[in-house]
Amino acid sequence: MRRILLAGLMMWASAVAAQTMEPRDGWAVIATEKPYPQLVEDVKAAIRKNGLAVVTEAGPTEAAKARGIEIPGNRVIGAFNNDLAVRILGLSVPAMIEAPLRFYVTEDPDGGATLSYKIPDLVYAPYLGEAGPELAGIVAELDAVFAEIAEEATEPAGHDG
């Protein structure tokens, strides 16, 4: 039984290792040549530089390693700030379930890393009917900020902007 479980775990780990993020509707997916740890740090720095805060971080990589399982780097970084929270809550209490918005950094098989995120316009679309044009304005701001964060974080090393 143990062998069967171990074999299944190894097959799962191999499948995870072979996967890369692919473009999908409503997402920004940006492959880079940056190593995974560098892209994680660059995303966090760009979040702070653009007026948001890193409010959550989660990923299975380190916990898996502690259990003796090697998987590619995988980190979700939640970004938001109190000003946005207060403004959105004033328009739609249900919309706050979407906060924080998240960036997703994944390690690629070639040694680079990919930055992905759901475009805020997609995330908040279900709430626009009840919250109206004011929420649409906030979402447009978020779209621009997230695009700027992504651009800064994925710039090649030594790029002067």
Short mmCIF file of the C-alpha atoms (twelve columns), coordinates in Angstrom:
data_MODEL
# 
_entry.id   MODEL 
# 
loop_
_atom_site.group_PDB 
_atom_site.id 
_atom_site.type_symbol 
_atom_site.label_atom_id 
_atom_site.label_alt_id 
_atom_site.label_comp_id 
_atom_site.label_asym_id 
_atom_site.label_seq_id 
_atom_site.Cartn_x 
_atom_site.Cartn_y 
_atom_site.Cartn_z 
_atom_site.pdbx_PDB_model_num 
ATOM 1   C CA . MET A 1   0.000   0.000  0.000   1 
ATOM 2   C CA . ARG A 2   2.822   2.363  0.861   1 
ATOM 3   C CA . ARG A 3   4.433   1.772  -2.542  1 
ATOM 4   C CA . ILE A 4   1.203   2.565  -4.327  1 
ATOM 5   C CA . LEU A 5   0.818   5.823  -2.392  1 
ATOM 6   C CA . LEU A 6   4.441   6.756  -3.005  1 
ATOM 7   C CA . ALA A 7   4.139   5.974  -6.729  1 
ATOM 8   C CA . GLY A 8   0.974   8.090  -6.956  1 
ATOM 9   C CA . LEU A 9   2.651   10.953 -5.125  1 
ATOM 10  C CA . MET A 10  5.662   10.797 -7.430  1 
ATOM 11  C CA . MET A 11  3.416   10.840 -10.521 1 
ATOM 12  C CA . TRP A 12  1.541   13.840 -9.135  1 
ATOM 13  C CA . ALA A 13  4.789   15.677 -8.361  1 
ATOM 14  C CA . SER A 14  6.045   14.984 -11.890 1 
ATOM 15  C CA . ALA A 15  2.826   16.284 -13.407 1 
ATOM 16  C CA . VAL A 16  3.018   19.454 -11.305 1 
ATOM 17  C CA . ALA A 17  6.665   19.951 -12.273 1 
ATOM 18  C CA . ALA A 18  5.838   19.762 -15.986 1 
ATOM 19  C CA . GLN A 19  3.041   22.338 -15.910 1 
ATOM 20  C CA . THR A 20  3.405   25.976 -16.782 1 
ATOM 21  C CA . MET A 21  0.869   28.771 -16.661 1 
ATOM 22  C CA . GLU A 22  -0.839  29.299 -19.992 1 
ATOM 23  C CA . PRO A 23  -2.769  32.385 -21.104 1 
ATOM 24  C CA . ARG A 24  -6.470  32.293 -20.242 1 
ATOM 25  C CA . ASP A 25  -9.407  34.660 -20.600 1 
ATOM 26  C CA . GLY A 26  -9.391  37.459 -18.044 1 
ATOM 27  C CA . TRP A 27  -5.859  36.755 -16.838 1 
ATOM 28  C CA . ALA A 28  -2.514  38.432 -17.423 1 
ATOM 29  C CA . VAL A 29  0.223   35.784 -17.755 1 
ATOM 30  C CA . ILE A 30  3.813   37.015 -18.133 1 
ATOM 31  C CA . ALA A 31  6.678   34.563 -18.461 1 
ATOM 32  C CA . THR A 32  10.106  35.833 -17.405 1 
ATOM 33  C CA . GLU A 33  13.664  34.593 -17.302 1 
ATOM 34  C CA . LYS A 34  13.920  35.646 -13.653 1 
ATOM 35  C CA . PRO A 35  14.487  32.912 -11.101 1 
ATOM 36  C CA . TYR A 36  11.420  32.208 -8.968  1 
ATOM 37  C CA . PRO A 37  12.781  33.728 -5.691  1 
ATOM 38  C CA . GLN A 38  13.749  36.920 -7.517  1 
ATOM 39  C CA . LEU A 39  10.346  37.310 -9.141  1 
ATOM 40  C CA . VAL A 40  8.611   36.810 -5.777  1 
ATOM 41  C CA . GLU A 41  10.720  39.602 -4.242  1 
ATOM 42  C CA . ASP A 42  10.274  41.872 -7.274  1 
ATOM 43  C CA . VAL A 43  6.485   41.457 -7.147  1 
ATOM 44  C CA . LYS A 44  6.403   42.365 -3.447  1 
ATOM 45  C CA . ALA A 45  8.630   45.412 -4.035  1 
ATOM 46  C CA . ALA A 46  6.473   46.588 -6.962  1 
ATOM 47  C CA . ILE A 47  3.302   46.159 -4.879  1 
ATOM 48  C CA . ARG A 48  4.712   48.434 -2.174  1 
ATOM 49  C CA . LYS A 49  6.086   50.934 -4.707  1 
ATOM 50  C CA . ASN A 50  2.624   51.281 -6.251  1 
ATOM 51  C CA . GLY A 51  0.763   52.124 -3.059  1 
ATOM 52  C CA . LEU A 52  -0.571  48.715 -2.108  1 
ATOM 53  C CA . ALA A 53  0.443   46.419 0.722   1 
ATOM 54  C CA . VAL A 54  1.262   42.730 0.726   1 
ATOM 55  C CA . VAL A 55  -1.570  41.515 2.953   1 
ATOM 56  C CA . THR A 56  -1.377  37.751 2.355   1 
ATOM 57  C CA . GLU A 57  1.168   35.231 1.141   1 
ATOM 58  C CA . ALA A 58  0.714   31.534 0.672   1 
ATOM 59  C CA . GLY A 59  2.342   28.705 -1.202  1 
ATOM 60  C CA . PRO A 60  2.830   24.973 -0.842  1 
ATOM 61  C CA . THR A 61  6.482   24.786 -1.903  1 
ATOM 62  C CA . GLU A 62  8.224   25.192 1.454   1 
ATOM 63  C CA . ALA A 63  5.723   23.039 3.365   1 
ATOM 64  C CA . ALA A 64  6.018   20.288 0.749   1 
ATOM 65  C CA . LYS A 65  9.813   20.427 0.974   1 
ATOM 66  C CA . ALA A 66  9.596   20.019 4.755   1 
ATOM 67  C CA . ARG A 67  7.622   16.827 4.068   1 
ATOM 68  C CA . GLY A 68  10.284  15.579 1.630   1 
ATOM 69  C CA . ILE A 69  8.315   16.456 -1.513  1 
ATOM 70  C CA . GLU A 70  9.935   18.610 -4.190  1 
ATOM 71  C CA . ILE A 71  7.564   20.772 -6.225  1 
ATOM 72  C CA . PRO A 72  8.257   23.887 -8.290  1 
ATOM 73  C CA . GLY A 73  8.074   27.269 -6.605  1 
ATOM 74  C CA . ASN A 74  4.502   28.436 -6.205  1 
ATOM 75  C CA . ARG A 75  3.414   31.588 -4.342  1 
ATOM 76  C CA . VAL A 76  0.184   33.580 -4.158  1 
ATOM 77  C CA . ILE A 77  0.671   37.176 -3.010  1 
ATOM 78  C CA . GLY A 78  -2.402  39.166 -1.970  1 
ATOM 79  C CA . ALA A 79  -2.281  42.926 -2.481  1 
ATOM 80  C CA . PHE A 80  -4.685  45.629 -1.317  1 
ATOM 81  C CA . ASN A 81  -4.881  48.691 0.909   1 
ATOM 82  C CA . ASN A 82  -7.317  50.181 3.394   1 
ATOM 83  C CA . ASP A 83  -8.344  53.060 1.143   1 
ATOM 84  C CA . LEU A 84  -9.549  50.606 -1.500  1 
ATOM 85  C CA . ALA A 85  -11.306 48.497 1.123   1 
ATOM 86  C CA . VAL A 86  -13.225 51.448 2.541   1 
ATOM 87  C CA . ARG A 87  -14.175 52.756 -0.906  1 
ATOM 88  C CA . ILE A 88  -15.362 49.361 -2.141  1 
ATOM 89  C CA . LEU A 89  -17.257 48.581 1.070   1 
ATOM 90  C CA . GLY A 90  -19.130 51.851 0.665   1 
ATOM 91  C CA . LEU A 91  -20.409 50.567 -2.688  1 
ATOM 92  C CA . SER A 92  -20.803 46.810 -2.228  1 
ATOM 93  C CA . VAL A 93  -20.321 44.709 0.872   1 
ATOM 94  C CA . PRO A 94  -20.328 41.457 -1.158  1 
ATOM 95  C CA . ALA A 95  -17.521 42.753 -3.419  1 
ATOM 96  C CA . MET A 96  -15.101 42.702 -0.487  1 
ATOM 97  C CA . ILE A 97  -14.952 38.890 -0.723  1 
ATOM 98  C CA . GLU A 98  -12.553 39.551 -3.611  1 
ATOM 99  C CA . ALA A 99  -10.031 41.396 -1.433  1 
ATOM 100 C CA . PRO A 100 -7.161  41.048 -1.481  1 
ATOM 101 C CA . LEU A 101 -6.566  40.685 -5.188  1 
ATOM 102 C CA . ARG A 102 -3.809  38.193 -5.878  1 
ATOM 103 C CA . PHE A 103 -0.658  37.806 -7.902  1 
ATOM 104 C CA . TYR A 104 0.508   34.263 -8.640  1 
ATOM 105 C CA . VAL A 105 4.206   33.469 -9.113  1 
ATOM 106 C CA . THR A 106 5.091   30.049 -10.496 1 
ATOM 107 C CA . GLU A 107 8.467   28.476 -11.180 1 
ATOM 108 C CA . ASP A 108 8.911   27.281 -14.761 1 
ATOM 109 C CA . PRO A 109 10.735  24.105 -15.845 1 
ATOM 110 C CA . ASP A 110 13.340  26.199 -17.730 1 
ATOM 111 C CA . GLY A 111 14.470  27.999 -14.540 1 
ATOM 112 C CA . GLY A 112 12.470  31.157 -15.164 1 
ATOM 113 C CA . ALA A 113 9.259   32.149 -13.445 1 
ATOM 114 C CA . THR A 114 5.830   33.366 -14.527 1 
ATOM 115 C CA . LEU A 115 3.707   36.115 -13.011 1 
ATOM 116 C CA . SER A 116 -0.047  35.710 -13.407 1 
ATOM 117 C CA . TYR A 117 -3.085  37.491 -12.059 1 
ATOM 118 C CA . LYS A 118 -6.782  37.780 -12.728 1 
ATOM 119 C CA . ILE A 119 -7.469  41.194 -14.212 1 
ATOM 120 C CA . PRO A 120 -9.426  43.226 -11.620 1 
ATOM 121 C CA . ASP A 121 -12.104 44.030 -14.204 1 
ATOM 122 C CA . LEU A 122 -12.897 40.295 -14.429 1 
ATOM 123 C CA . VAL A 123 -12.836 39.834 -10.658 1 
ATOM 124 C CA . TYR A 124 -15.236 42.684 -9.913  1 
ATOM 125 C CA . ALA A 125 -17.545 42.259 -12.930 1 
ATOM 126 C CA . PRO A 126 -20.243 40.421 -10.900 1 
ATOM 127 C CA . TYR A 127 -20.622 43.420 -8.565  1 
ATOM 128 C CA . LEU A 128 -20.798 46.251 -11.097 1 
ATOM 129 C CA . GLY A 129 -24.576 45.975 -11.535 1 
ATOM 130 C CA . GLU A 130 -25.271 46.657 -7.870  1 
ATOM 131 C CA . ALA A 131 -22.405 49.072 -7.208  1 
ATOM 132 C CA . GLY A 132 -22.546 51.087 -10.414 1 
ATOM 133 C CA . PRO A 133 -20.123 53.373 -12.184 1 
ATOM 134 C CA . GLU A 134 -18.241 54.357 -9.048  1 
ATOM 135 C CA . LEU A 135 -17.044 50.768 -8.581  1 
ATOM 136 C CA . ALA A 136 -16.203 50.649 -12.283 1 
ATOM 137 C CA . GLY A 137 -13.936 53.656 -11.714 1 
ATOM 138 C CA . ILE A 138 -12.164 51.960 -8.811  1 
ATOM 139 C CA . VAL A 139 -11.759 48.805 -10.887 1 
ATOM 140 C CA . ALA A 140 -10.219 50.840 -13.724 1 
ATOM 141 C CA . GLU A 141 -7.722  52.246 -11.195 1 
ATOM 142 C CA . LEU A 142 -6.944  48.716 -10.016 1 
ATOM 143 C CA . ASP A 143 -6.480  47.483 -13.591 1 
ATOM 144 C CA . ALA A 144 -3.878  50.219 -14.159 1 
ATOM 145 C CA . VAL A 145 -2.095  49.624 -10.834 1 
ATOM 146 C CA . PHE A 146 -1.927  45.864 -11.359 1 
ATOM 147 C CA . ALA A 147 -0.595  46.325 -14.895 1 
ATOM 148 C CA . GLU A 148 2.074   48.699 -13.558 1 
ATOM 149 C CA . ILE A 149 3.053   46.286 -10.780 1 
ATOM 150 C CA . ALA A 150 3.318   43.459 -13.302 1 
ATOM 151 C CA . GLU A 151 5.401   45.552 -15.694 1 
ATOM 152 C CA . GLU A 152 7.818   46.655 -12.962 1 
ATOM 153 C CA . ALA A 153 8.130   43.202 -11.420 1 
ATOM 154 C CA . THR A 154 8.810   41.458 -14.727 1 
ATOM 155 C CA . GLU A 155 11.341  43.934 -16.107 1 
ATOM 156 C CA . PRO A 156 14.645  42.236 -16.850 1 
ATOM 157 C CA . ALA A 157 17.371  42.822 -14.263 1 
ATOM 158 C CA . GLY A 158 19.273  46.036 -14.883 1 
ATOM 159 C CA . HIS A 159 16.401  47.615 -16.846 1 
ATOM 160 C CA . ASP A 160 16.194  51.339 -16.120 1 
ATOM 161 C CA . GLY A 161 12.404  51.610 -16.729 1 
# 
